């Protein structure tokens, strides 16, 4: 089958490409359709953030309390500040807000929700520790306990 398609000032004849049907292509099409039915519904921003924070990121970087305590210690050493673990997810949220103002992307919103979740995880984990929030200003947390005093 051909179609007359204008291209600029030129009237050209363009072939309509078709893929011949075969048992293999029919099977492939059926597999594609059935796999679409099996796909979960699209996640909302909060669901995606929770999945990411509770899954691979937690496995890759460890607990948010340990990771953010170490991050705060590095920032404090570099800049002479006194950040604690609870400050880091808030700073990261501010970074994402700044980026979102420049270019609105769903990923920024997912990250904002994810950092809000990690802030909650820090508070939850801190509640389970003997160390007070103030003690963490001068300590690093490793493997769920206060163990290294910073000078």
Backbone as ProteinMPNN parsed JSONL, in Angstrom:
{"seq_chain_A": "XXXXXXXXXXXXXXXXXXXXXXXXXXXXXXXXXXXXXXXXXXXXXXXXXXXXXXXXXXXXXXXXXXXXXXXXXXXXXXXXXXXXXXXXXXXXXXXXXXXXXXXXXXXXXXXXXXXXXXXXXXXXXXXXXXXXXXXXXXXXXXXXXXXXXXX", "coords_chain_A": {"N_chain_A": [[0.847, -1.172, 0.0], [0.552, 2.237, -0.786], [1.171, 5.667, 0.043], [0.368, 9.0, -0.646], [2.42, 11.525, 0.182], [3.072, 14.79, 1.145], [6.164, 16.381, 0.838], [7.815, 19.049, 1.675], [7.812, 21.049, -1.17], [7.412, 18.973, -2.763], [5.609, 16.286, -4.061], [5.612, 13.187, -3.082], [5.706, 9.627, -3.41], [5.282, 7.409, -0.814], [6.203, 4.428, 0.656], [4.237, 2.434, 2.77], [5.481, 0.975, 5.452], [5.192, -2.378, 6.43], [5.127, -5.072, 8.704], [5.435, -8.35, 7.995], [3.103, -10.776, 9.072], [3.829, -13.41, 11.2], [4.129, -16.631, 12.755], [6.013, -16.328, 14.8], [6.14, -13.495, 15.187], [3.515, -13.076, 15.984], [3.484, -14.464, 18.401], [5.353, -12.957, 19.806], [3.998, -10.521, 19.967], [1.793, -11.254, 21.534], [3.114, -11.961, 23.884], [4.157, -9.486, 24.597], [1.803, -8.02, 25.051], [0.703, -9.484, 27.201], [2.688, -9.103, 29.102], [2.422, -6.403, 29.603], [0.008, -6.352, 30.933], [0.751, -7.521, 33.294], [2.336, -5.654, 34.479], [2.898, -3.439, 37.225], [0.706, -0.844, 38.397], [1.407, 2.591, 37.689], [3.645, 4.167, 39.909], [3.04, 6.585, 42.473], [4.638, 9.669, 43.433], [5.374, 9.568, 46.167], [5.244, 6.823, 46.73], [7.21, 5.841, 45.01], [9.503, 7.122, 46.02], [9.604, 6.015, 48.604], [10.002, 3.322, 47.992], [12.522, 3.415, 46.771], [14.182, 4.524, 48.789], [13.883, 2.648, 50.835], [14.934, 0.433, 49.671], [17.289, -0.274, 47.371], [18.98, 2.003, 47.787], [19.306, 2.122, 50.564], [20.637, -0.277, 50.972], [22.949, 0.211, 49.485], [24.161, 2.494, 50.705], [23.94, 2.279, 53.444], [22.545, 2.882, 56.737], [20.53, 5.851, 57.01], [21.127, 7.475, 59.245], [23.794, 6.796, 59.965], [25.093, 7.384, 57.523], [24.44, 10.132, 57.096], [25.48, 11.251, 59.406], [28.184, 10.859, 59.033], [28.494, 12.397, 56.694], [27.836, 14.95, 57.696], [29.965, 15.259, 59.503], [32.126, 15.397, 57.717], [31.505, 17.746, 56.279], [31.562, 19.562, 58.392], [34.265, 19.395, 59.143], [35.465, 20.388, 56.852], [34.415, 22.979, 56.599], [34.202, 24.167, 59.1], [31.776, 24.115, 60.461], [28.784, 23.18, 62.32], [27.042, 20.994, 61.717], [24.605, 18.376, 62.067], [23.445, 14.977, 61.757], [20.644, 15.165, 61.292], [20.418, 17.553, 59.926], [21.355, 17.17, 57.342], [19.547, 15.776, 55.454], [17.683, 17.843, 55.19], [19.204, 19.904, 54.077], [19.727, 18.669, 51.645], [17.156, 18.523, 50.61], [16.712, 21.252, 50.22], [18.611, 21.709, 48.211], [17.451, 20.184, 46.149], [15.05, 21.593, 45.821], [16.056, 23.993, 44.845], [17.145, 23.091, 42.408], [14.782, 22.252, 41.207], [13.475, 24.636, 40.822], [14.899, 25.677, 38.724], [14.626, 23.748, 36.714], [11.844, 22.009, 36.225], [11.275, 18.838, 37.251], [10.081, 15.546, 37.587], [11.711, 13.784, 38.959], [13.114, 15.395, 40.778], [11.116, 15.928, 42.65], [10.578, 13.365, 43.577], [13.027, 12.851, 44.812], [12.976, 14.847, 46.819], [10.849, 13.927, 48.397], [11.992, 11.507, 49.113], [14.232, 12.337, 50.628], [12.869, 13.559, 52.732], [11.734, 11.296, 53.83], [14.09, 9.971, 54.641], [14.902, 11.717, 56.616], [12.98, 11.216, 58.534], [13.651, 8.555, 59.039], [16.176, 8.862, 60.198], [15.456, 10.149, 62.599], [13.848, 8.114, 63.724], [15.737, 6.054, 63.973], [17.576, 7.253, 65.645], [16.1, 7.473, 67.976], [16.264, 4.91, 68.883], [18.82, 4.7, 69.862], [21.374, 5.017, 72.384], [22.823, 7.315, 72.408], [22.652, 10.823, 72.559], [21.203, 13.478, 70.55], [22.881, 15.704, 70.643], [25.312, 14.552, 71.342], [25.984, 13.351, 68.977], [26.981, 15.36, 67.435], [29.69, 15.435, 67.797], [30.454, 12.873, 67.259], [30.872, 9.95, 65.247], [28.688, 7.655, 63.722], [28.704, 4.238, 63.522], [27.644, 1.183, 62.269], [25.241, 1.283, 63.706], [25.778, 2.338, 66.267], [27.216, 4.69, 68.631], [30.492, 5.386, 68.189], [32.949, 6.572, 67.507], [34.826, 9.192, 68.485], [35.086, 12.515, 67.482], [37.66, 14.868, 67.09]], "CA_chain_A": [[0.0, 0.0, 0.0], [1.354, 3.449, -0.816], [0.489, 6.861, 0.515], [0.927, 10.242, -1.166], [2.802, 12.353, 1.315], [3.808, 15.974, 0.722], [7.436, 16.656, 1.488], [8.145, 20.372, 1.157], [7.03, 21.325, -2.367], [7.457, 17.764, -3.565], [4.611, 15.256, -3.786], [6.267, 11.907, -3.321], [4.983, 8.436, -3.004], [6.015, 6.758, 0.263], [5.688, 3.104, 0.961], [3.845, 2.226, 4.15], [6.146, -0.262, 5.829], [4.448, -3.313, 7.268], [5.883, -6.254, 9.076], [4.582, -9.5, 7.699], [2.7, -11.566, 10.223], [4.366, -14.764, 11.242], [3.859, -17.201, 14.076], [6.94, -15.761, 15.77], [5.745, -12.127, 15.534], [2.265, -13.181, 16.734], [3.842, -14.847, 19.761], [6.001, -11.807, 20.421], [2.958, -9.535, 20.266], [1.022, -11.773, 22.669], [3.966, -11.86, 25.066], [4.217, -8.067, 24.941], [0.513, -7.642, 25.628], [0.524, -10.094, 28.525], [3.623, -8.486, 30.047], [1.851, -5.102, 29.978], [-1.038, -6.608, 31.92], [1.389, -7.898, 34.544], [3.054, -4.524, 35.046], [2.156, -2.742, 38.275], [0.257, 0.505, 38.058], [2.455, 3.586, 37.896], [3.782, 4.618, 41.292], [3.04, 8.023, 42.686], [5.941, 10.169, 43.882], [5.678, 9.076, 47.515], [5.495, 5.38, 46.645], [8.52, 5.648, 44.373], [10.539, 7.545, 46.974], [9.67, 5.033, 49.68], [10.602, 2.104, 47.437], [13.948, 3.666, 46.538], [14.868, 4.73, 50.066], [13.859, 1.416, 51.602], [15.512, -0.676, 48.914], [18.681, -0.253, 46.906], [19.789, 3.073, 48.396], [19.65, 1.727, 51.929], [21.645, -1.331, 50.859], [24.181, 0.794, 48.946], [24.78, 3.524, 51.534], [23.765, 2.033, 54.87], [21.458, 3.621, 57.373], [20.642, 7.299, 56.85], [21.793, 8.083, 60.401], [25.246, 6.613, 59.826], [25.561, 8.103, 56.337], [24.32, 11.583, 57.28], [26.412, 11.646, 60.466], [29.498, 10.937, 58.384], [28.444, 13.56, 55.797], [27.901, 16.145, 58.548], [31.339, 15.362, 60.015], [32.987, 15.852, 56.627], [31.191, 19.157, 56.03], [32.053, 20.32, 59.547], [35.728, 19.445, 59.059], [35.848, 21.218, 55.708], [33.944, 24.365, 56.673], [34.135, 24.649, 60.47], [30.369, 24.255, 60.844], [28.374, 22.204, 63.333], [25.879, 20.25, 61.256], [24.388, 17.035, 62.576], [22.785, 14.108, 60.781], [19.304, 15.668, 60.977], [20.516, 18.702, 59.016], [21.758, 16.78, 55.981], [18.423, 15.619, 54.515], [17.063, 19.159, 54.97], [20.064, 20.577, 53.094], [19.522, 18.019, 50.352], [15.843, 18.976, 50.13], [16.908, 22.614, 49.702], [19.302, 21.558, 46.932], [16.473, 19.713, 45.169], [14.127, 22.707, 45.563], [16.793, 24.905, 43.969], [17.191, 22.486, 41.072], [13.423, 22.208, 40.661], [13.145, 25.996, 40.372], [15.551, 25.862, 37.425], [14.04, 22.813, 35.753], [10.849, 21.178, 36.897], [11.367, 17.431, 36.876], [9.476, 14.641, 38.558], [12.791, 13.204, 39.745], [13.385, 16.288, 41.912], [10.062, 15.732, 43.641], [10.822, 12.047, 44.174], [14.164, 13.007, 45.721], [12.524, 15.624, 47.98], [10.088, 12.993, 49.233], [12.945, 10.534, 49.641], [15.007, 12.956, 51.71], [11.958, 13.711, 53.871], [11.645, 9.96, 54.439], [15.337, 9.664, 55.355], [14.896, 12.525, 57.842], [12.183, 10.446, 59.481], [14.423, 7.361, 59.392], [17.206, 9.311, 61.135], [14.8, 10.361, 63.894], [13.457, 6.802, 64.241], [16.93, 5.311, 64.371], [18.169, 7.957, 66.795], [15.302, 7.114, 69.151], [16.699, 3.591, 69.33], [20.217, 4.755, 70.325], [21.634, 5.626, 73.689], [23.485, 8.598, 72.191], [21.756, 11.95, 72.342], [21.463, 14.224, 69.323], [24.034, 16.569, 70.876], [26.528, 13.732, 71.331], [26.303, 13.027, 67.596], [27.705, 16.467, 66.811], [31.111, 15.13, 67.872], [30.679, 11.447, 67.106], [30.405, 9.28, 64.037], [27.931, 6.447, 64.03], [29.017, 3.099, 62.666], [26.912, -0.042, 62.577], [24.145, 1.493, 64.637], [26.165, 2.768, 67.609], [28.163, 5.8, 68.7], [31.744, 4.7, 68.462], [34.183, 7.286, 67.181], [34.823, 10.584, 68.913], [35.823, 13.425, 66.612], [38.399, 15.906, 67.831]], "C_chain_A": [[0.885, 1.225, 0.0], [0.489, 4.629, -0.405], [1.147, 8.061, -0.142], [1.182, 11.165, 0.006], [3.547, 13.57, 0.812], [5.084, 16.124, 1.532], [7.928, 17.961, 0.909], [7.238, 20.684, -0.009], [6.884, 20.079, -3.233], [6.351, 16.808, -3.136], [5.263, 13.917, -4.102], [5.405, 10.762, -2.863], [5.852, 7.706, -1.986], [5.377, 5.416, 0.53], [5.346, 3.039, 2.442], [4.46, 0.911, 4.601], [5.238, -1.108, 6.717], [5.335, -4.491, 7.559], [4.979, -7.433, 8.823], [4.3, -10.282, 8.969], [3.305, -12.951, 10.105], [4.037, -15.335, 12.602], [4.756, -16.594, 15.15], [6.502, -14.357, 16.173], [4.428, -12.129, 16.291], [2.545, -13.539, 18.19], [4.489, -13.691, 20.502], [4.98, -10.759, 20.829], [2.138, -9.972, 21.476], [1.829, -11.66, 23.957], [4.048, -10.412, 25.538], [2.927, -7.62, 25.615], [0.326, -8.229, 27.019], [1.477, -9.486, 29.536], [3.122, -7.114, 30.475], [0.784, -5.27, 31.042], [-0.439, -6.917, 33.281], [2.119, -6.737, 35.217], [2.229, -3.872, 36.143], [1.719, -1.37, 37.774], [1.392, 1.473, 38.368], [2.454, 4.04, 39.354], [3.585, 6.123, 41.368], [4.401, 8.397, 43.278], [6.32, 9.6, 45.248], [5.989, 7.582, 47.515], [6.866, 5.104, 46.047], [9.649, 6.0, 45.331], [10.709, 6.51, 48.086], [10.318, 3.737, 49.207], [12.116, 2.272, 47.287], [14.708, 3.748, 47.86], [14.944, 3.429, 50.861], [14.548, 0.254, 50.913], [16.988, -0.499, 48.633], [19.525, 0.815, 47.599], [20.222, 2.703, 49.807], [20.72, 0.648, 51.917], [22.986, -0.756, 50.41], [24.905, 1.674, 49.954], [24.642, 3.303, 53.029], [22.646, 2.889, 55.435], [21.638, 5.119, 57.148], [21.348, 7.971, 58.03], [23.305, 7.973, 60.278], [25.787, 7.437, 58.662], [25.53, 9.612, 56.547], [25.209, 12.088, 58.409], [27.808, 11.802, 59.885], [29.559, 12.15, 57.453], [28.565, 14.847, 56.589], [29.319, 16.348, 59.079], [32.297, 15.866, 58.943], [32.76, 17.337, 56.317], [31.745, 20.01, 57.164], [33.57, 20.459, 59.517], [36.179, 20.386, 57.947], [35.526, 22.694, 55.926], [33.839, 24.926, 58.083], [32.712, 24.901, 60.946], [30.029, 23.221, 61.906], [27.076, 21.508, 62.937], [25.81, 18.897, 61.948], [23.598, 16.259, 61.522], [21.417, 14.641, 60.362], [19.322, 16.828, 59.995], [20.722, 18.287, 57.552], [20.57, 16.542, 55.056], [17.705, 16.939, 54.232], [17.879, 19.949, 53.952], [19.867, 19.975, 51.705], [18.162, 18.378, 49.755], [15.963, 20.379, 49.541], [17.627, 22.591, 48.353], [18.313, 21.148, 45.843], [15.44, 20.792, 44.837], [14.789, 23.706, 44.611], [16.851, 24.363, 42.542], [15.816, 22.51, 40.408], [12.983, 23.584, 40.177], [13.747, 26.276, 39.002], [14.958, 24.973, 36.345], [13.115, 21.871, 36.508], [10.913, 19.758, 36.348], [10.761, 16.591, 37.991], [10.539, 14.066, 39.488], [13.148, 14.074, 40.953], [12.377, 16.076, 43.028], [10.195, 14.381, 44.325], [11.954, 12.151, 45.183], [13.784, 13.799, 46.974], [11.753, 14.716, 48.938], [11.018, 11.962, 49.87], [13.775, 11.105, 50.78], [14.133, 13.228, 52.931], [11.821, 12.37, 54.597], [12.919, 9.628, 55.194], [15.458, 10.5, 56.62], [14.1, 11.8, 58.929], [12.945, 9.208, 59.953], [15.54, 7.701, 60.376], [16.594, 9.475, 62.526], [14.406, 9.021, 64.527], [14.659, 6.022, 64.749], [17.579, 5.946, 65.59], [17.417, 7.604, 68.072], [15.709, 5.762, 69.722], [18.116, 3.563, 69.863], [20.31, 5.378, 71.697], [22.207, 7.027, 73.527], [22.451, 9.689, 71.953], [22.105, 12.635, 71.031], [22.719, 15.08, 69.476], [25.339, 15.778, 70.843], [26.946, 13.413, 69.904], [26.999, 14.161, 66.867], [29.186, 16.132, 66.773], [31.417, 13.655, 67.705], [30.22, 10.979, 65.732], [29.689, 8.015, 64.457], [28.313, 5.372, 63.016], [28.236, 1.895, 63.159], [25.894, 0.152, 63.693], [24.548, 1.898, 66.034], [27.134, 3.919, 67.564], [29.516, 5.2, 69.054], [32.998, 5.524, 68.254], [34.041, 8.755, 67.541], [35.637, 11.409, 67.933], [36.483, 14.501, 67.442], [38.283, 17.223, 67.113]], "O_chain_A": [[1.883, 1.256, 0.72], [-0.738, 4.596, -0.491], [2.375, 8.133, -0.191], [0.26, 11.538, 0.732], [4.555, 13.427, 0.12], [5.077, 16.007, 2.757], [8.409, 17.995, -0.224], [6.017, 20.599, 0.123], [6.296, 20.133, -4.313], [6.189, 16.555, -1.942], [5.44, 13.567, -5.269], [4.501, 10.915, -2.041], [7.017, 7.414, -2.254], [4.155, 5.296, 0.616], [6.1, 3.543, 3.275], [4.014, -0.156, 4.182], [4.601, -0.6, 7.64], [6.19, -4.859, 6.754], [3.88, -7.513, 9.373], [5.166, -10.424, 9.831], [3.288, -13.571, 9.042], [3.698, -14.585, 13.517], [4.316, -16.37, 16.278], [6.484, -14.039, 17.362], [4.222, -11.28, 17.157], [1.926, -12.991, 19.102], [4.214, -13.466, 21.681], [5.079, -10.175, 21.908], [1.824, -9.157, 22.344], [1.286, -11.304, 25.003], [4.011, -10.144, 26.739], [2.958, -6.923, 26.629], [-0.157, -7.544, 27.92], [1.128, -9.359, 30.71], [3.374, -6.699, 31.607], [0.659, -4.442, 31.944], [-1.043, -6.615, 34.31], [2.479, -6.825, 36.391], [1.009, -3.757, 36.023], [2.302, -0.819, 36.84], [2.238, 1.195, 39.218], [1.4, 4.266, 39.949], [3.925, 6.849, 40.434], [5.213, 7.524, 43.583], [7.464, 9.196, 45.457], [6.893, 7.132, 48.22], [7.596, 4.235, 46.524], [10.631, 5.267, 45.441], [11.833, 6.174, 48.46], [11.095, 3.124, 49.94], [12.887, 1.378, 47.634], [15.752, 3.117, 48.024], [15.963, 3.144, 51.49], [14.726, -0.805, 51.516], [17.824, -0.564, 49.534], [20.672, 0.553, 47.96], [21.365, 2.94, 50.198], [21.616, 0.655, 52.761], [24.037, -1.179, 50.891], [26.131, 1.616, 50.056], [25.186, 4.081, 53.812], [21.901, 3.534, 54.697], [22.766, 5.608, 57.1], [22.09, 8.935, 57.835], [24.016, 8.959, 60.469], [26.812, 8.106, 58.791], [26.492, 10.301, 56.21], [25.649, 13.237, 58.376], [28.523, 12.753, 60.202], [30.568, 12.855, 57.425], [29.314, 15.744, 56.202], [29.82, 17.472, 59.104], [33.181, 16.674, 59.228], [33.714, 18.088, 56.117], [32.332, 21.064, 56.92], [34.102, 21.523, 59.83], [37.171, 21.1, 58.099], [36.278, 23.564, 55.488], [33.418, 26.072, 58.246], [32.474, 25.804, 61.749], [30.9, 22.468, 62.341], [26.131, 21.441, 63.722], [26.829, 18.344, 62.362], [23.144, 16.823, 60.527], [21.07, 14.573, 59.183], [18.333, 17.061, 59.3], [20.298, 18.995, 56.639], [20.576, 17.068, 53.943], [17.173, 17.127, 53.138], [17.316, 20.59, 53.066], [19.844, 20.697, 50.708], [18.031, 18.519, 48.539], [15.388, 20.668, 48.492], [17.291, 23.363, 47.455], [18.334, 21.699, 44.742], [15.002, 20.893, 43.691], [14.152, 24.201, 43.681], [16.631, 25.102, 41.583], [15.697, 22.756, 39.207], [12.205, 23.69, 39.228], [13.176, 27.024, 38.21], [14.805, 25.393, 35.198], [13.551, 21.052, 37.317], [10.651, 19.504, 35.173], [10.913, 16.891, 39.175], [10.287, 13.884, 40.679], [13.45, 13.553, 42.027], [12.735, 16.046, 44.205], [9.95, 14.266, 45.526], [11.861, 11.607, 46.284], [14.222, 13.461, 48.074], [11.984, 14.74, 50.147], [10.843, 11.592, 51.031], [13.998, 10.432, 51.787], [14.616, 13.136, 54.059], [11.797, 12.32, 55.827], [12.851, 9.057, 56.283], [16.052, 10.05, 57.599], [14.498, 11.776, 60.094], [12.89, 8.854, 61.131], [15.824, 6.922, 61.286], [17.151, 8.995, 63.513], [14.606, 8.816, 65.725], [14.611, 5.407, 65.814], [18.076, 5.243, 66.469], [18.026, 7.452, 69.132], [15.519, 5.502, 70.91], [18.586, 2.505, 70.282], [19.451, 6.155, 72.115], [22.081, 7.847, 74.437], [21.482, 9.484, 71.221], [23.174, 12.402, 70.466], [23.527, 15.173, 68.553], [26.358, 16.28, 70.368], [28.132, 13.224, 69.638], [27.554, 13.95, 65.788], [29.877, 16.5, 65.823], [32.537, 13.225, 67.983], [29.3, 11.543, 65.139], [30.057, 7.382, 65.446], [28.247, 5.588, 61.806], [28.187, 1.634, 64.361], [25.714, -0.73, 64.532], [23.718, 1.81, 66.939], [27.814, 4.112, 66.557], [29.665, 4.576, 70.104], [34.042, 5.174, 68.805], [33.225, 9.471, 66.96], [36.76, 11.039, 67.59], [35.897, 14.987, 68.409], [38.833, 18.225, 67.57]]}, "name": "protein", "num_of_chains": 1, "seq": "XXXXXXXXXXXXXXXXXXXXXXXXXXXXXXXXXXXXXXXXXXXXXXXXXXXXXXXXXXXXXXXXXXXXXXXXXXXXXXXXXXXXXXXXXXXXXXXXXXXXXXXXXXXXXXXXXXXXXXXXXXXXXXXXXXXXXXXXXXXXXXXXXXXXXXX"}
